[in-house]
Amino acid sequence: MSEVNGGLLSAFQYADSFFPTGSTALSNGLETLVDDDVVGDGDDLEQFLQGQIRWRWGPFERPFVVHAIRQCARLQDLVLLDNLLHAQSLSAEAREGSMRTGKALLRMHVGLETPGAVDYQRLISDQMAKGHNAVMQGMVWGRSGLSEEQAELISAHTFCVMYLGAAIRLGVVGHQSAQGILTRLHREVTDQVRKPCFDIDAVTSFCPEQEIGMMRHEKLSSRLFLN
């Protein structure tokens, strides 16, 4: 019998939407774009997600995950990354959503007794750190023994699933269409991961329509999501 790959089982666990992180409460501006008829069907949604992977996840989320997993044992370096991500997030809605999901992820790993999780939660309680999602992903997944590539792929997968789950609840697509979009997005994710990761001093993001959608979200007459 071949040796069981425990790391792969952990990757499955953390990538599963069954793992609670609070992301189901967020649409990251998608609800506003649907309300404005910018995203109206599956084709619109797929193009939107391709843009998000290319111009948000790839040059912004991914570098923070990668550098956090490389520094997962050095809490003070993680705090620097965390504060940098906070400063680079222009809209309050983006910052609050990222901290909400990051703290929820960290809280689960405190319960799972992941090394370093309690110590970082204490830094957040002492207002020395923020707990942003991408940094928390890199830290807890690195401390759980996952490889850098596994962490990147889980991050990209959960990034896509968050939007697709929101789109299903908003009535843009059904479950089967969402799975088809996710399958086609695998090529985009693979292309991004094959590229050298951005240095942390060169992170960038250019998704103005989506960011404005988050900023305008609180003005919607009715809302399903927090942002």
Secondary structure as the mmCIF struct_conf table of DSSP 4:
data_model
#
loop_
_struct_conf.conf_type_id
_struct_conf.id
_struct_conf.beg_label_comp_id
_struct_conf.beg_label_asym_id
_struct_conf.beg_label_seq_id
_struct_conf.end_label_comp_id
_struct_conf.end_label_asym_id
_struct_conf.end_label_seq_id
HELX_LH_PP_P HELX_LH_PP_P1 SER A 2 VAL A 4
HELX_RH_AL_P HELX_RH_AL_P1 GLY A 6 ALA A 15
BEND BEND1 ASP A 16 ASP A 16
TURN_TY1_P TURN_TY1_P1 SER A 17 PHE A 18
BEND BEND2 PHE A 19 PHE A 19
BEND BEND3 GLY A 22 GLY A 22
HELX_RH_3T_P HELX_RH_3T_P1 SER A 23 ALA A 25
TURN_TY1_P TURN_TY1_P2 ASN A 28 GLY A 29
HELX_RH_AL_P HELX_RH_AL_P2 LEU A 30 ASP A 35
TURN_TY1_P TURN_TY1_P3 ASP A 36 ASP A 37
BEND BEND4 VAL A 38 VAL A 39
BEND BEND5 ASP A 41 ASP A 41
HELX_RH_AL_P HELX_RH_AL_P3 GLY A 42 GLN A 52
HELX_RH_PI_P HELX_RH_PI_P1 ILE A 53 GLU A 61
HELX_RH_AL_P HELX_RH_AL_P4 ARG A 62 ARG A 70
TURN_TY1_P TURN_TY1_P4 GLN A 71 ALA A 73
HELX_RH_AL_P HELX_RH_AL_P5 LEU A 75 GLN A 88
BEND BEND6 SER A 91 SER A 91
HELX_RH_AL_P HELX_RH_AL_P6 ALA A 92 GLY A 111
TURN_TY1_P TURN_TY1_P5 LEU A 112 GLU A 113
TURN_TY1_P TURN_TY1_P6 PRO A 115 GLY A 116
HELX_RH_AL_P HELX_RH_AL_P7 ALA A 117 SER A 125
TURN_TY1_P TURN_TY1_P7 ASP A 126 GLN A 127
BEND BEND7 MET A 128 MET A 128
HELX_RH_AL_P HELX_RH_AL_P8 ASN A 133 ARG A 143
TURN_TY1_P TURN_TY1_P8 SER A 144 GLY A 145
HELX_RH_AL_P HELX_RH_AL_P9 GLU A 148 ARG A 169
TURN_TY1_P TURN_TY1_P9 LEU A 170 GLY A 171
BEND BEND8 VAL A 172 VAL A 173
HELX_RH_AL_P HELX_RH_AL_P10 HIS A 175 ARG A 194
BEND BEND9 LYS A 195 LYS A 195
HELX_LH_PP_P HELX_LH_PP_P2 PRO A 196 ASP A 199
HELX_RH_3T_P HELX_RH_3T_P2 ILE A 200 ALA A 202
HELX_RH_AL_P HELX_RH_AL_P11 PRO A 208 ARG A 216
HELX_RH_3T_P HELX_RH_3T_P3 HIS A 217 LYS A 219
BEND BEND10 LEU A 220 SER A 222
BEND BEND11 LEU A 224 PHE A 225
#
